Amino acid sequence: MTAHPYTSRLRQAAQAAEEAGLAGLAVTPSADLVYLTGYAPPPLERLTLLVVGVGRDPVMLVPALERPAAASCPVGDRLEIVGWTDGEDPYERAATLLGSGRFAITDSAWASHLLGLQRTAGGCSFVPTSAAVPLLRAVKDAGELELLRRVAHAADRAFVDVLALRFEGRSERELAEELAAALTRHGHDEVGFTIVGSGPNGASPHHEPGARPIEAGEAVVLDFGGRMNGYCSDITRTVVVGEPDAQVREIYEVVRAAQQAAFEAVAPDVPAERVDAAARAVIAAAGYGDQFIHRTGHGIGLEVHEPPYIVAGNAMPLRSGMTFSIEPGIYLSGRFGVRIEDIVAVTDGGAVRLNEATRELRAVS
């Protein structure tokens, strides 16, 4: 693997930190570290810390036993790597590398690591990376967009496979296992989640599939995804077992119209919250506003949830290259739910869908 694009990403990260008025970035094992260096150590109690300082070369502090792995990362020969050994205080060493100033630290940094840095690096203060430099990974390059397109299409193919399965009489858990197998069969390296919510369970957006048998006439929410080549998929479709009743058809069409309205609202410089408002307006006009109980979408890339968040109050202007979900839903407690989700990418001309699976209401057996 070559150093490209990591060297340019490190340079751009330092520039973004400077523009945000920061002294730099403090990066612990995370998607941020993978994005900037290609290095993916496990998050452990031993401190690994990449310091991307403004006006100076980046340096990475690693446990001595992991130094060979760190040195073999794509930018290992272009990055100063400092080792620390068991028995030393890594936070004292980190404090000398940080210096002083305000740093953006990885959102998922362990509390023990942050507290250790606060103990030793008295001249430093820390803010979450997502708040200070939310665009660090939000705008994808052409290579990332292609990887996201491929994993989205793999999830589409998994949905096609599942449409051919029998639902009636089988448990949600069985169908979730079939979904996982289909994702793997179509190239996913890792299965992240397989939500199967049948009948009243579909009214819980993050329902955990269980032993409940799926019955004829029920709507079933299928929300699933995982990783392929490091990048994430996330798709939701709602199907019906047999012939849908009139209310299921009505609500499905409202959700489909809301998703389309949000899709059409996407364009460069449009505030993220305007996309959320477009979906919400359609659902509210149909009389189901109180049953749309979550944001319209979330960014996706190396993580399944990352900026930008498509939610009221987020005035961040969209930029070409951003990727996120559009997933409005209506949830009737104790009865059923409907959600439709695609991953979209912002382009200079508007939005393009990365998922191509049908959005028509499909009947399954």
N, C-alpha and C positions, 0 to 999 in steps of 0.2 A: 504494500500500500504506500502511496506517495504522501508527502506532507500536504499537498493541495487537497481540500480547500482550508485545512486547519490553520495554516500560517496567516492567510488572509482573515480568517474568522478571529484569530487572536488580535490581530491589528485593529479590526473593526470593533471588537469588544472594548479595547482600550480607548478608542475614539468615542464610543458610546458612553463610556464611564466619564470621560472628560466633559462631554457635552452635558451630562447630567450633574456636573459639579461634584463628582466623586474622586477619591484618590485612587480607586481601582475596584476590582472584583475579587472576592474571596470565594473560591469555588471548591466545594467538597464533592465526593463521589455522587454523581447525578447525571441526568440528561445533559445538563450544562457542561459538565466535564467531558462527556462523550462528544458533544457538539464542537467543543473548542480544541480537543486534543486527539480524539479517537480512543482515549484510554477509559476503560470501564472497570475499575476495581470494585469489589463489593463494599458497601457501606459497613464499616466495622468500628469497633471502639478505638482502634489505632487510627490516628489522624493522618489523612491525606488531604493536602490543601494546595490548590493552584492559586497563585497570586498574580493577577494581571494588573499591574500598576500603570498609572498614567506617566508617560515620559521615561519608562524604564522597561527592560526586557522582562518577560514573564519568567517565573520560577515556580517549581513544584516541590513541595515538601512531602516526602513519602517515608513509610517505615522501611528500614534497611532491608528487610526480607522481601519487600516488594519492589525494590529498586530495579532489578533486572527487567521485570515486566513493564515498569514505567518507562524505562529507557528504550524498550522495543516498540513503544507506541509510535504512530506516524510522525509525530514531531519530537520524538525522544532525542534525536541528534541535534535539534535546534532549540532545545529548551534546557535551561539550567535545572538540574535535579539535585535536590539536597536530601540526604538520608538522615534519619534519626533512629537510634537503637532503643530497644526495651531497657527501661531503667532511667532514661532521659525524660525530661519534661518537654514534649513536642510543642507545647503552647509557648514556652519561652523561646524556642527556636522560631516558631511562627511569628512571634511578636517582632523579632528583628527583621524578618522578611517583609512584614506589613509596613513597619515604620509608624506613620501617624496619618490621621485623616478619616474621612467617612467612606466606608466600603459597602458595596452591595454584596450580601452573602447569599449563597444558595438557599432557596426557600425550604428545601428538605434537609438542611444541615441538622445534624443531631443537636439537641439542646446541650448535651454534655460538651460538645465541641465549641458551640457558641459561648457557653459559660466559661470554658477554659480560655478562649481568646479574650473575653472581656476581663478575665482575671489578670492576664499577663500583658495585654496590649492596651495599656491605659490611655494611650494617645489616640486610640481608634474608636469609632462608633460604627454600628452596623445597621443596615436597612435591608429588607427583602429585595432580592433581585427583581422579582416580578413587579414590584412597585417602583423601583428606581430606574430599571432599564427593561421595561416590558417587551421591547422589540428585539431583545437579544437573539431569540430563536423564532420570533413570530413570522418574519418574512422569509419564505423559503426560496432557495435558488433552484435553477432548472433541474439539477440532479435530484434534489429532495422532492420536487413536485412529481418527477417521474416515479420515484420510489413510492410515494403516496398514492399515485394513480394505480400502480401495480398491485399494491396491497388492497386497495379499495375494490379493484376488479376481482381479486381472489375472494374477497368476502361476498361479492355479487354472485360468484359461481357457487359458493357454499349455499347461498339462499336458494338458488335454482335446484340444487340437490335436495334440499329439505322440503321443497314444495312437493316433491314426488313421494314423500313418506306418508305413512298412515299416522294420523294424530289421535283420532277418536279411541278412547279406552286406554291410551298409553299415558304414563306419568309425565309431568313436566320435566322431571330429572332425566328420564329416558331421552326426551327430545333434546334437552341440553347436551347430553352426551353425543347425540347424533350431530348436532351443530358443531361441537368441538372437533369431532372426527372429520367433518366436511372442511372446516377451516384448515386443519392439518393436511388433508388430502390435496387442497388447492394451494399449498405452498407456505402457509403460516409456520414460522419457526416456534411461535409461542402463542398459546390460546390465553387471552386475557380474561374474558368473561362471556358467559352465555346465559342471558336472561330469557326465561320462558315464563310468561305470566298469562295463565288461562282464566277466562271468565272473570270473577271478582278479583283474582290476583293481578290481572292486568291493570287494575286501578292503582297499583303500587309501582311507581316507576323503576325502583331498584329491587323488585321482588327477587327473592332467592328461590330458584326452582326446587320443588319438593315432590312429595309422593302423590299429590292430588292428581286423579285421573282426568284427562281432558274429555269434555263431553260434546256431543253433537250440538251445533248451533252456536257455540261459543266463539267469541273473538279471542285471539291469542297474540300477545305482543312478543315479538322475537327481537331482542337487542343483543348483538354479539360483535366480537372483534378480537384482535390480537396483534402480533407483530410479525413482520417479515422484513428481513434485512435492516432491522432496527426501527422501522417506521410502523406506525399504528393504523389499524382499521377500526371503524366503529359505524355500524349501520343498524337501523331499526326498520322492521316491516311488521305490519299487523295483518294477520290472515284470519279467516273464519272457517270453522269446521262445518262443511255443508252449506246450506243456504242461509245468508245473513238476514236478520229481521230488518224492519224499516229503520229503526233507530240506529242500529250499527251502520247501515248504509249512509244515513244522514250525517252522523258524526264523522265517519270516515271521510266523506267529501268535504266537510268543513276543515278537517285537519289537512287534507291534501291542498285545499285552496290556501290555507294559512301558510303552509310550507312554500307554495309557489309564490305567494306575495312576498315572503321574506327573501326568497331567492332573487326575485326581480328588484328588490330594494338594494342589493349588494352592488357597490361600485367604489372605486377609489375615492377617498376623502369623505365618504359617507360615515357618520358616527356609528359605532357598533350598536348603540342602543336603538338606532332607527330601524335596524333589521329586526330586532326584537319587537319593536312597536308595530311593525308591519304585520307580523304573524299574530300578535296579540289582538290587533284591531279586528281581524277577520273572525277570530274565535269569540271575542266579546260581542260583535254584531250579531252572531248567531245565538247569543244567550248563554254561552258556556265560559265566560271569562273567569269565573271563580274556579272552574275545573281545569284551568291551565296553570299548574302549580310549580313550574320550574322555569328557568331561563330558556331562551330559544337555542342557545348553542355555546360551544366551547372550542377553543383552538385545539389543534391536533398536529402531531409531528413525531418527535422522539418519545413524547408522552401522550397519553390518550386525552388528558386534560391539561391545557396550557393556554397562555394568552394567544389571541384575544378572546375575551368572554363576551358573548352576545347577550347582553342583559341590560335592563334599565339602569341608568346611572353611569354607564360606561360610554363616555363621549370620545374615546379614542378613535381617530379617523382610520378607516380601513386603508390598507395599502396593497398594491399589486404584489402577489406572492404570498399573502396571508391565506391560511387554510383553516377551516373550522366547520363544525357541524351546524346544520339547521334541522331542529328536531322538535317542532311543536307537538303538543299532545292534549288530549281531553281525557279526564279520568273521573268516572262516575263511581263513587265509593260503594262497594258491595255489589257492583254489577259488572262493569268491564271498563277497559281503557283502550285508547287508540293513540299510537304514536307513529310518525314517519320521519326517518332520519337519513340524510345524505351528508357526505363530506363535500364541501365546495371549496374552490380556489378563487381568489380575487384576481382578475385580470384587468388590463387597461380598459377593456370594453364592458366590464361587468363581472358576472360570476360564471364559472363552469362547474358542472357537477362531476365529481370524481367517481361517484357510484352511478351505475347504469341499470341496476335491477329495477324491474317494473314497480311503479307506484300505483298501479291499478289494484283494487281490492281483489285478492285471490282467494278462492275457495280451496280447501284441502279436504282430504278424506278422513 
